[in-house]
């Protein structure tokens, strides 16, 4: 904490800007070294004629964020960068300058030799009109790779100038408001880890000292309360897990409840439990049961039964927690493709291993305590088998699972090794235990993935039969509000004779429709205050849309002017009748008509051109979908071949049912049936 507070925001800005300045200066020197080499300049003039020369430049400089455009008689001859329209050489001044182009900011270095002009573009910062996982408006990774800076404006109070090699400030930067990382962020993290670990070791030593003095139960309670206090206060106030912007503490990856708000907290919880269990395991042989319990045969059998119930509760807890981990996360658990597992996946595997390690330790602790009881191994075996067959009969009636048998075998092997072999070490025993744990984990993983798919299909089917899409409704509400406040729209309706309706349409399309509602086909209609169509716009009378409202179109929730057409199963068709006012005087009416495209419409934008604010996370490509109307197949998509009749698909109207079909192997499908009104 002292390390973090010893560094001010200004010092942090100077540090980050200094790294950017150093990297930019390195790239500038490379360019000037190139321009001072006559042989290199002559080669540059031949890039468009000699492929090898051009490829050599690209291979050497592109990875450093340095690009070149060559011109002869002001005509573009060669370019190594295709993310922007080539600049006009006449508007670029000689030497170094800082310019903004369509997709970003660049330092531009120009040198003219005879009728040739060489223009170098040094990437500084991206400036894309849309942002997603592929396109980010950050500084070039060749200059700054920690996403800490942004370009400053003249109103920003704390800025740092970035100069070229001539000493001239070409732009200024500031710290992002969301950036809180220290210069010594990695060191600070490890100091936290070492400090907490040392503090836990100290408290563990203190509790161990109490245990050796005969205060075993108070020591156990004390170390348990210590770790409970640490974890609960951290979950409530975030004094550790919110200090660092680490991916494992992000709720976007995994979040389930107060006690499991992130994968990192899950890991810390398991580590705390493991520490307490290891403490109990260390002093396992020193715990003493009451004398009346150790002498009673019936009491001993009942105590064994209670321990078996606890084992069952642990299995249930294991089942629920890891089911939630898979359903409520975006973590890749596919261990069959182990090369593609990332750090988050490996953390999840470590958590699983620690949980199994705890169950093994708890089993040994329980069995060590039962040695004090007046119960023979034969009686233990009879009690275990009786409980096993009772659970087996119950499972056969409620839903059999192989997990139950594998878990019972796991307990039996531990008990046999403990009671019969006196807990001796054996590679064969541990191999069998490892096989049981691996088998249980794989079986549970497959079932959990199946349940997750079940949940996803149910949500998908609900969306398919739902009248409105929440995302679309929210976007329409925002569209309506922003259009009413748009100065371009208001300017057109105030002076329709001066402004072009075509330009108005293009403005609305580029600013709103194409950006936020790309999966809709759209039409725009403009009407004056007399409800007459404006010239240049497709002529549909305003009364047509008003009659749609009268005919039963449904008002879009949270919207004042948008409606959804009724009885359009499989499609979502909206229209908005937006009156344009100025000082309570109506200037005209703008109508926006939206028609949804098919879910697999080939003309939709690819992901790289889809803004993250409107990107749909649903992936229907692996599903086969069929639509039946009046019990006959209307259409289908996907690899599965459906029957012409819906016989065998018995469902209630407006409901979701799950059907098991023996012919489908590893195929996901969705079946929709539409009943006629009659």
C-alpha positions in Angstrom: 0.0 0.0 0.0 2.9 2.4 0.8 4.4 1.5 -2.6 1.1 2.4 -4.4 0.6 5.7 -2.5 4.2 6.8 -3.0 3.5 7.3 -6.7 1.3 10.2 -7.9 -0.8 10.3 -11.0 1.6 12.8 -12.5 4.6 10.5 -11.9 2.6 7.7 -13.5 1.8 9.8 -16.5 5.4 10.9 -16.9 6.5 7.2 -16.7 4.0 5.9 -19.3 4.5 8.9 -21.6 8.2 8.4 -21.4 7.9 4.8 -22.6 5.7 6.0 -25.5 8.2 8.8 -26.3 11.1 6.4 -26.3 9.4 3.9 -28.6 8.3 6.6 -31.0 11.8 8.1 -31.2 13.1 4.7 -32.0 10.8 4.4 -35.0 11.7 7.9 -36.1 15.4 7.1 -36.1 14.7 4.0 -38.2 12.9 6.2 -40.8 15.6 8.9 -40.9 18.3 6.2 -41.1 16.4 4.9 -44.1 16.1 8.3 -45.7 19.8 9.0 -45.2 20.7 5.8 -47.0 20.8 6.7 -50.7 20.7 3.1 -51.7 17.5 2.5 -49.7 15.9 5.6 -51.1 16.7 4.4 -54.7 15.2 1.0 -53.9 12.1 2.7 -52.5 11.6 4.3 -55.9 11.5 0.8 -57.4 9.1 -0.9 -55.0 6.3 -0.9 -57.5 8.6 -2.4 -60.1 10.5 -4.9 -57.9 8.4 -7.2 -55.7 11.4 -8.3 -53.7 12.4 -4.8 -52.7 8.8 -4.1 -51.5 8.4 -7.3 -49.6 11.8 -6.7 -47.9 10.6 -3.4 -46.6 7.3 -4.8 -45.4 8.9 -7.7 -43.6 11.4 -5.4 -41.9 9.3 -2.4 -40.9 5.6 -3.5 -40.8 6.0 -5.2 -37.4 7.4 -2.0 -36.0 4.3 0.1 -37.1 6.2 1.8 -39.9 4.5 2.1 -43.3 5.4 3.8 -46.6 3.6 5.3 -49.6 5.6 6.2 -52.7 4.5 8.7 -55.3 5.8 9.6 -58.7 4.5 12.8 -60.2 1.9 12.9 -57.4 0.6 9.5 -58.5 0.6 6.6 -56.0 2.9 3.9 -57.0 3.4 1.7 -53.9 1.9 1.3 -50.5 2.5 -1.0 -47.5 -0.6 -0.2 -45.5 -4.2 -0.7 -46.6 -6.1 0.4 -43.5 -6.6 4.0 -44.8 -7.1 5.9 -48.1 -3.7 7.0 -49.4 -3.0 10.7 -48.4 -2.7 13.4 -51.0 1.0 14.3 -51.1 0.3 17.9 -51.9 -1.3 18.4 -48.4 1.5 16.7 -46.5 4.3 19.1 -45.6 8.0 18.2 -45.7 9.5 16.7 -42.6 7.6 15.5 -39.5 4.0 16.2 -38.7 1.1 14.7 -36.8 -2.1 13.9 -38.8 -5.4 12.2 -38.4 -6.7 10.0 -41.1 -9.8 7.8 -41.5 -8.8 5.1 -39.1 -6.3 6.7 -36.8 -3.6 9.2 -35.9 -0.1 9.0 -37.4 3.2 10.7 -37.3 3.9 11.5 -40.9 7.4 12.0 -42.3 7.7 13.2 -45.9 10.7 13.5 -48.1 10.7 14.6 -51.8 13.5 13.7 -54.2 13.0 15.0 -57.7 9.6 13.8 -59.0 9.4 11.1 -56.2 7.8 11.6 -52.8 8.2 9.2 -50.0 5.6 9.4 -47.2 6.2 7.4 -44.0 3.3 6.8 -41.6 4.2 5.9 -38.1 1.2 4.3 -36.3 0.3 6.2 -33.1 -3.3 5.6 -32.2 -6.3 3.8 -33.8 -9.5 5.7 -34.3 -12.1 3.3 -35.7 -15.7 4.3 -36.1 -16.7 0.9 -34.6 -15.1 -1.1 -31.8 -15.2 -4.8 -31.1 -12.8 -7.6 -30.1 -10.8 -7.0 -33.3 -10.9 -3.2 -33.5 -9.9 -1.2 -30.5 -9.2 2.6 -30.3 -6.0 2.3 -28.4 -2.4 3.5 -28.9 -0.4 1.4 -31.2 1.1 -1.7 -29.4 4.4 -0.8 -30.9 4.4 2.3 -28.8 2.4 1.5 -25.7 1.0 -2.0 -24.8 -0.8 -1.4 -21.5 -3.8 0.7 -22.6 -3.0 3.4 -20.1 -2.9 6.6 -22.2 -5.3 8.5 -24.5 -4.8 11.7 -26.6 -5.3 14.8 -24.6 -7.3 17.9 -25.5 -6.7 21.5 -24.6 -9.1 21.4 -21.6 -7.3 18.5 -19.9 -5.4 19.6 -16.8 -2.6 17.0 -16.5 -1.0 16.2 -19.9 2.4 15.2 -21.1 3.8 16.4 -24.4 5.3 13.9 -26.9 8.0 15.4 -29.2 9.6 14.4 -32.4 13.4 14.2 -32.9 13.5 17.9 -33.7 12.2 18.6 -30.2 8.8 19.9 -31.4 5.8 18.7 -29.5 3.5 17.0 -32.0 0.8 15.8 -29.6 -0.1 15.5 -25.9 -1.3 12.5 -23.9 -3.1 12.0 -20.6 -3.9 9.1 -18.3 -7.1 7.3 -18.9 -9.6 7.8 -16.1 -10.0 4.0 -15.6 -6.2 3.4 -15.4 -5.1 2.8 -11.9 -2.1 0.4 -12.3 1.1 1.4 -10.5 4.5 1.6 -12.2 5.4 -1.2 -9.9 2.1 -3.1 -10.4 3.7 -6.5 -10.7 5.9 -6.0 -7.7 3.0 -4.7 -5.7 0.9 -7.8 -6.5 3.7 -10.1 -5.4 4.3 -8.0 -2.2 0.6 -8.5 -1.4 0.8 -12.2 -2.0 3.9 -12.6 0.1 2.6 -10.4 2.8 -0.7 -12.2 3.1 1.0 -15.6 3.0 3.4 -14.5 5.7 0.6 -13.2 7.8 -1.3 -16.5 7.4 1.9 -18.5 8.3 2.3 -16.4 11.4 -1.3 -17.0 12.5 -1.0 -20.7 11.6 2.1 -20.9 13.8 0.3 -19.3 16.7 -2.6 -21.7 16.4 -0.1 -24.6 16.1 1.5 -23.4 19.3 -1.9 -23.4 21.0 -2.6 -26.9 19.7 0.7 -28.3 21.0 -0.1 -26.9 24.5 -3.3 -28.9 24.5 -5.8 -26.2 23.3 -6.6 -28.1 20.1 -10.3 -27.2 19.7 -9.8 -23.5 20.5 -6.9 -23.4 18.0 -9.0 -25.1 15.3 -11.9 -22.6 15.9 -9.5 -19.7 15.9 -7.8 -20.5 12.5 -11.3 -21.2 11.0 -12.6 -17.8 12.2 -9.4 -16.2 10.9 -9.8 -17.4 7.3 -13.6 -16.9 7.4 -13.0 -13.3 8.5 -10.4 -12.7 5.8 -12.6 -14.1 3.0 -15.9 -12.5 4.0 -14.3 -9.0 4.5 -12.5 -9.3 1.2 -15.8 -10.3 -0.5 -17.7 -7.4 1.1 -15.1 -4.6 0.9 -12.7 -5.8 -1.8 -9.5 -4.9 0.1 -7.6 -7.5 -2.0 -9.5 -8.7 -5.0 -10.3 -5.2 -6.2 -6.7 -3.9 -5.8 -5.6 -5.3 -9.1 -7.3 -5.4 -12.5 -6.7 -9.2 -13.0 -8.8 -11.2 -15.5 -9.5 -14.0 -12.9 -11.4 -11.4 -10.7 -13.6 -10.3 -13.6 -17.3 -11.1 -13.3 -17.5 -11.2 -17.1 -15.6 -14.5 -17.0 -17.4 -16.1 -14.1 -19.9 -14.9 -11.4 -22.5 -16.8 -9.4 -23.2 -15.5 -6.0 -21.8 -13.3 -3.1 -19.4 -16.0 -2.1 -18.4 -16.8 -5.7 -18.3 -13.4 -7.5 -15.4 -14.4 -9.7 -13.0 -17.2 -10.5 -10.3 -15.6 -8.5 -12.5 -15.4 -5.4 -13.4 -19.1 -6.0 -9.7 -19.9 -6.0 -9.1 -17.9 -2.8 -12.0 -19.6 -1.1 -10.7 -23.1 -1.9 -7.2 -22.1 -0.8 -8.6 -20.9 2.6 -10.6 -24.1 3.0 -7.5 -26.2 2.1 -5.4 -24.4 4.7 -7.9 -25.1 7.4 -8.3 -28.7 6.4 -4.5 -29.2 6.3 -4.3 -27.7 9.8 -6.8 -30.2 11.1 -5.1 -33.0 9.2 -1.7 -32.1 10.8 -3.1 -32.6 14.3 -5.6 -35.3 13.3 -4.3 -37.9 15.8 -4.6 -35.5 18.7 -8.3 -35.0 18.5 -10.3 -37.0 21.1 -13.9 -38.0 20.9 -16.0 -38.1 24.1 -15.6 -41.2 26.2 -19.3 -42.1 26.2 -19.2 -42.1 22.4 -16.1 -44.3 22.1 -17.5 -46.9 24.4 -21.0 -47.1 22.9 -21.5 -49.5 20.0 -24.7 -47.9 18.9 -23.2 -44.4 19.2 -20.2 -45.5 17.1 -22.4 -46.8 14.3 -24.5 -43.7 14.4 -21.3 -41.5 14.2 -20.2 -43.5 11.2 -23.6 -42.9 9.6 -23.4 -39.2 10.2 -19.9 -39.1 8.6 -21.4 -40.9 5.5 -24.1 -38.3 5.3 -21.4 -35.6 5.4 -19.6 -37.3 2.5 -22.9 -37.3 0.6 -23.4 -33.6 1.4 -19.8 -32.9 0.1 -20.7 -34.7 -3.1 -23.9 -32.6 -3.5 -22.0 -29.4 -2.8 -19.3 -30.4 -5.3 -22.0 -31.1 -7.9 -23.8 -27.7 -7.4 -20.7 -25.6 -7.2 -19.0 -26.9 -10.4 -22.3 -27.0 -12.2 -22.5 -23.2 -11.5 -18.9 -22.8 -12.6 -19.7 -24.2 -16.0 -23.1 -22.7 -16.6 -22.3 -19.2 -15.3 -18.9 -18.8 -17.0 -17.3 -18.4 -20.4 -14.3 -20.6 -19.5 -13.0 -23.2 -21.9 -13.0 -26.6 -20.1 -12.2 -28.7 -23.2 -9.2 -30.7 -21.8 -9.1 -32.8 -25.0 -7.6 -29.8 -26.7 -5.1 -29.0 -24.0 -2.9 -26.8 -26.2 -5.6 -24.2 -26.6 -6.4 -23.9 -22.9 -5.6 -20.4 -21.5 -4.6 -19.3 -18.1 -8.2 -19.0 -16.9 -8.8 -22.6 -17.9 -5.8 -23.8 -16.0 -6.9 -21.9 -12.9 -10.2 -23.8 -13.0 -8.4 -27.1 -13.3 -6.2 -26.2 -10.3 -9.4 -25.3 -8.3 -10.9 -28.8 -9.2 -7.7 -30.5 -8.1 -7.7 -28.6 -4.8 -11.3 -29.6 -4.2 -10.5 -33.3 -4.7 -7.5 -33.0 -2.5 -9.7 -31.5 0.3 -12.2 -34.4 -0.1 -9.3 -36.9 0.2 -8.0 -35.1 3.4 -11.4 -35.0 4.9 -11.9 -38.7 4.3 -8.6 -39.4 6.1 -9.5 -37.1 9.0 -12.9 -38.8 9.5 -11.4 -42.3 9.3 -8.7 -41.4 11.8 -11.4 -40.3 14.3 -13.4 -43.5 13.8 -10.5 -45.6 15.1 -11.4 -44.4 18.6 -14.9 -46.0 18.3 -16.0 -49.4 19.4 -16.8 -50.6 15.9 -15.2 -53.4 13.9 -14.1 -53.3 10.2 -16.8 -55.9 9.5 -19.5 -53.6 11.0 -18.1 -50.6 9.1 -18.3 -52.6 5.8 -21.9 -53.7 6.5 -23.0 -50.1 7.3 -21.3 -48.8 4.2 -22.9 -51.4 1.9 -26.3 -50.9 3.5 -26.1 -47.2 2.9 -24.8 -47.8 -0.6 -27.6 -50.1 -1.6 -30.2 -47.8 0.0 -28.9 -44.9 -2.0 -28.8 -47.1 -5.1 -32.4 -48.1 -4.8 -33.3 -44.4 -4.3 -31.3 -43.3 -7.3 -32.9 -46.0 -9.5 -36.3 -44.5 -8.7 -35.3 -40.8 -9.1 -32.6 -40.8 -11.7 -29.6 -43.1 -11.8 -26.1 -41.6 -12.2 -22.8 -43.4 -12.6 -21.2 -40.6 -10.6 -22.8 -42.1 -7.5 -21.1 -45.5 -8.0 -17.7 -44.0 -8.8 -17.9 -41.7 -5.7 -18.8 -44.7 -3.5 -15.9 -46.7 -5.0 -13.6 -43.7 -4.3 -14.6 -43.8 -0.6 -14.3 -47.6 -0.4 -10.8 -47.6 -1.8 -9.7 -44.9 0.8 -11.4 -46.9 3.6 -9.8 -50.2 2.5 -6.4 -48.6 2.4 -6.8 -46.9 5.7 -8.5 -49.7 7.8 -6.9 -52.8 6.2 -3.5 -51.6 5.0 -3.1 -49.1 7.9 -3.0 -46.2 5.4 0.2 -47.5 3.7 1.6 -45.8 0.6 0.9 -47.7 -2.6 1.3 -46.5 -6.2 -1.5 -48.9 -7.2 -3.9 -47.5 -4.6 -3.2 -43.9 -5.6 -3.5 -44.8 -9.3 -7.0 -46.3 -8.6 -8.0 -43.1 -6.7 -6.7 -41.0 -9.5 -8.7 -43.0 -12.0 -11.9 -42.6 -9.9 -11.4 -38.9 -9.6 -10.7 -38.5 -13.4 -13.7 -40.6 -14.2 -16.0 -38.7 -11.9 -14.7 -35.4 -13.3 -15.2 -36.4 -16.9 -18.7 -37.8 -16.3 -19.7 -34.7 -14.4 -18.2 -32.4 -17.0 -20.2 -34.1 -19.8 -23.4 -33.8 -17.8 -22.8 -30.2 -16.8 -22.1 -29.3 -20.4 -25.3 -31.0 -21.4 -27.2 -29.0 -18.8 -25.6 -25.8 -20.0 -26.7 -26.6 -23.5 -30.1 -27.4 -22.1 -30.3 -24.0 -20.5 -29.0 -22.3 -23.7 -31.5 -24.0 -25.9 -34.3 -23.1 -23.6 -33.3 -19.4 -23.6 -32.9 -19.5 -27.3 -36.3 -21.1 -27.9 -37.8 -18.5 -25.6 -36.3 -15.7 -27.6 -37.5 -17.3 -30.8 -41.1 -17.4 -29.6 -40.9 -14.1 -27.8 -42.7 -11.1 -29.3 -40.0 -8.6 -28.6 -36.2 -8.7 -28.3 -35.0 -6.8 -25.2 -31.8 -5.7 -27.0 -33.8 -4.4 -30.0 -36.3 -2.6 -27.7 -33.5 -0.9 -25.8 -31.8 0.1 -29.0 -35.1 1.5 -30.5 -35.7 3.5 -27.3 -32.2 5.0 -27.6 -32.7 5.6 -31.4 -35.9 7.4 -30.8 -34.4 9.7 -28.1 -31.2 10.6 -30.1 -33.1 11.3 -33.3 -35.4 13.8 -31.6 -32.3 15.6 -30.3 -30.4 15.4 -33.6 -29.5 18.8 -35.0 -29.3 17.5 -38.6 -32.8 16.2 -38.4 -34.2 19.4 -36.9 -32.3 21.5 -39.5 -33.8 19.6 -42.4 -37.4 19.9 -41.2 -36.9 23.6 -40.5 -35.6 24.3 -44.1 -36.7 21.3 -46.2 -36.3 23.4 -49.4 -32.7 24.0 -48.7 -31.6 20.6 -47.3 -31.7 17.4 -49.3 -33.9 14.6 -48.0 -31.4 12.1 -49.5 -28.6 13.6 -47.3 -30.9 13.3 -44.3 -31.5 9.7 -45.1 -27.8 9.0 -45.4 -27.1 10.7 -42.1 -29.6 8.7 -40.2 -28.5 5.4 -41.9 -24.8 5.9 -41.1 -25.3 7.4 -37.6 -28.0 5.1 -36.3 -29.5 2.3 -38.4 -26.3 0.7 -39.9 -24.4 1.1 -36.6 -27.0 -0.1 -34.0 -29.5 -2.2 -36.0 -27.5 -3.9 -38.7 -29.6 -7.0 -38.9 -32.7 -5.0 -39.9 -33.6 -3.9 -43.4 -34.9 -0.4 -43.2 -36.8 2.3 -45.0 -37.1 6.0 -44.1 -39.9 8.3 -45.1 -40.2 12.1 -44.6 -43.4 14.0 -44.4 -44.0 17.8 -44.0 -46.4 19.3 -41.5 -49.3 18.7 -43.9 -48.5 14.9 -43.9 -47.3 15.1 -47.6 -44.3 13.1 -48.8 -41.1 15.0 -49.4 -39.6 14.9 -52.9 -36.8 12.4 -53.3 -38.2 9.9 -50.8 -40.2 6.8 -51.7 -43.9 7.8 -51.8 -46.0 5.9 -49.2 -48.8 8.0 -47.6 -48.5 8.6 -43.9 -52.0 7.3 -43.5 -50.7 3.8 -44.4 -48.7 3.7 -41.2 -51.5 5.3 -39.1 -53.8 2.6 -40.3 -51.3 -0.1 -39.2 -51.6 1.4 -35.7 -55.4 1.2 -35.9 -55.2 -2.4 -37.2 -53.7 -3.6 -34.0 -50.0 -3.0 -34.1 -48.4 -3.4 -30.7 -46.7 -0.5 -28.9 -43.0 -1.2 -28.3 -42.4 -1.1 -24.5 -40.6 2.1 -23.2 -41.1 3.8 -26.6 -43.4 6.7 -27.4 -43.5 6.4 -31.2 -42.5 2.8 -32.3 -44.9 -0.1 -33.0 -44.4 -3.8 -33.8 -46.6 -5.5 -36.4 -48.7 -8.3 -35.0 -48.8 -11.9 -36.3 -45.4 -11.9 -37.8 -44.0 -15.2 -36.4 -40.3 -15.7 -37.1 -39.8 -12.0 -38.0 -39.7 -8.7 -36.1 -41.1 -5.8 -38.1 -41.2 -2.4 -36.4 -42.1 1.1 -37.6 -41.8 4.4 -35.8 -43.9 7.5 -36.5 -41.8 10.3 -35.0 -43.2 13.8 -35.0 -40.6 16.6 -35.2 -41.3 19.6 -33.0 -39.8 23.0 -32.4 -41.3 25.1 -29.6 -44.5 23.1 -29.6 -44.9 23.6 -33.4 -44.9 20.5 -35.5 -42.5 20.7 -38.4 -43.1 17.3 -40.0 -43.0 13.6 -39.4 -40.2 11.1 -39.8 -41.2 7.4 -40.3 -38.6 4.6 -39.8 -39.6 1.1 -40.9 -37.5 -1.9 -39.7 -37.8 -5.4 -41.1 -35.7 -8.2 -39.5 -33.6 -10.4 -41.7 -33.2 -14.1 -41.4 -31.0 -15.3 -38.6 -28.5 -16.7 -41.1 -28.8 -13.9 -43.6 -25.7 -14.0 -45.7 -25.5 -10.2 -46.2 -25.0 -9.4 -42.6 -21.8 -7.7 -41.6 -18.9 -9.9 -40.6 -17.8 -9.8 -36.9 -14.9 -7.5 -37.6 -17.3 -4.8 -38.8 -19.9 -5.3 -36.0 -19.8 -2.8 -33.2 -19.6 -4.5 -29.8 -22.6 -2.5 -28.5 -24.9 -4.3 -30.9 -23.1 -7.6 -31.6 -25.3 -10.6 -31.0 -23.6 -13.3 -29.0 -26.1 -16.0 -30.2 -24.5 -18.5 -32.5 -27.2 -20.5 -34.4 -24.7 -22.1 -36.9 -24.5 -25.4 -35.1 -28.3 -25.8 -34.7 -30.8 -27.3 -37.1 -34.1 -25.4 -37.0 -37.5 -26.3 -38.5 -40.7 -24.4 -38.7 -44.0 -26.2 -38.9 -47.3 -24.6 -39.7 -50.5 -26.5 -39.3 -48.5 -29.6 -38.6 -46.6 -29.4 -42.0 -43.0 -28.5 -42.6 -42.7 -24.9 -43.8 -39.0 -24.6 -43.8 -35.8 -25.9 -42.2 -32.1 -25.0 -41.8 -29.1 -27.0 -40.7 -27.8 -30.5 -41.3 -30.6 -32.5 -39.7 -33.4 -33.6 -42.1 -36.8 -33.2 -40.6 -40.0 -35.1 -41.4 -42.6 -33.4 -43.5 -45.2 -33.8 -40.7 -44.9 -32.7 -37.1 -46.2 -36.0 -35.8 -44.2 -37.0 -32.8 -43.5 -33.5 -31.8 -46.3 -33.1 -29.3 -46.1 -29.6 -27.6 -48.4 -27.1 -26.1 -48.9 -23.7 -27.7 -46.4 -21.0 -26.6 -44.3 -23.5 -24.6 -40.9 -25.1 -24.8 -40.4 -28.8 -24.7 -37.4 -31.0 -24.9 -37.6 -34.2 -26.9 -35.2 -37.1 -27.1 -34.8 -38.5 -30.6 -32.7 -41.6 -31.0 -31.7 -40.8 -34.6 -29.9 -37.6 -33.6 -26.3 -38.1 -32.5 -24.4 -35.0 -31.3 -26.8 -32.8 -33.2 -28.5 -29.7 -31.7 -31.9 -28.9 -33.1 -34.8 -26.5 -32.5 -38.3 -27.3 -33.5 -41.0 -24.6 -33.8 -44.6 -25.3 -34.5 -47.1 -22.5 -35.5 -50.8 -23.2 -35.0 -53.3 -21.4 -37.2 -55.8 -19.2 -35.5 -58.6 -21.5 -36.4 
